[in-house]
Amino acid sequence: MLNIIKARFLRDGEPYGREYSYLTQQPVAVGDIVQAETQRGVADLVVTALNVPEEEVEAFKDKLKYIIGKKPAESVEE
């Protein structure tokens, strides 16, 4: 199922800036850390809203990008 979500970029592990809309076919929840391709490479974002109404993004719907997926769990060194 295609879902429109909103997310904020992370800086030093904290959300900052405005919310951006993305498409996803993967199940995500508010607070999940996801990754998306940007002009500067892959970036981490935190999901801030789910099920965004299509009417809210109608003006730029054709420019929405997909998230790559949830951020992989970082390996813990022992």
N, C-alpha and C positions, 0 to 999 in steps of 0.2 A: 504494500500500500504506500503510495506517495504521500508524503507529509511535508508541509511547510513549517519550518521552525525558525526561531530567532536565537541568535547567539552573540556573545561579546568576546572580543579578543582578550587574551590574558597577557599581562605584563607582570613579571616577577610572581607569577602564580595567582594574581588577583585580576578580576575583571575590570576592564577600563573602556572608556569611549562609548560610542553609541551601539545599539543593537543592529545586527545585519540579518537579513533573511536568507535562508538556505533551504534546499530541497534534500530530503533523505528518504530512502526506502528501508532503512534499518530502524529497528526500534531504539529510541533514545528517551531519556527522562530529563526533566529539568535538573540541572546541576552536573550532568554528565560532561566530561571533557571529550571533545571531538576534534577532528583535524580537517582542514580544508586547504585546498590549493589557492595561493594568492600570488600576486605579482612578485612577491619576495620569497616565494617558496611555500613549503607546508607550514601552516600556523595552527596553534592550539587555540580553541575557543571553548567557552562554557555555554551550555544550552540554557537559555533564559525563558523560552516560551515554546509551547507545542501547539499543534493544530491551528496555526495562524490562518485566518480566513483568506481565501484566494482573492477576494475583493480588495483586501488591504495591500496586495502586491500587484494588482492588475496592471498598473502603469509600467512596471519594469519586470513583469513575469518572465519574459523571454530572456532576460539577462541573469536570472537566478542560477547559482551554481550548486552542485551537489557536495555534501560533505563526503570526505573519503571514508570516514567511519569513526568509531570510538578510538581514543588514543590507546595504543597498546600499553599494557602494564609494564612498567620499567623493571628490568631485572635488578634484583637486590644482590649486591656483592657481599660475600661473607668474609 
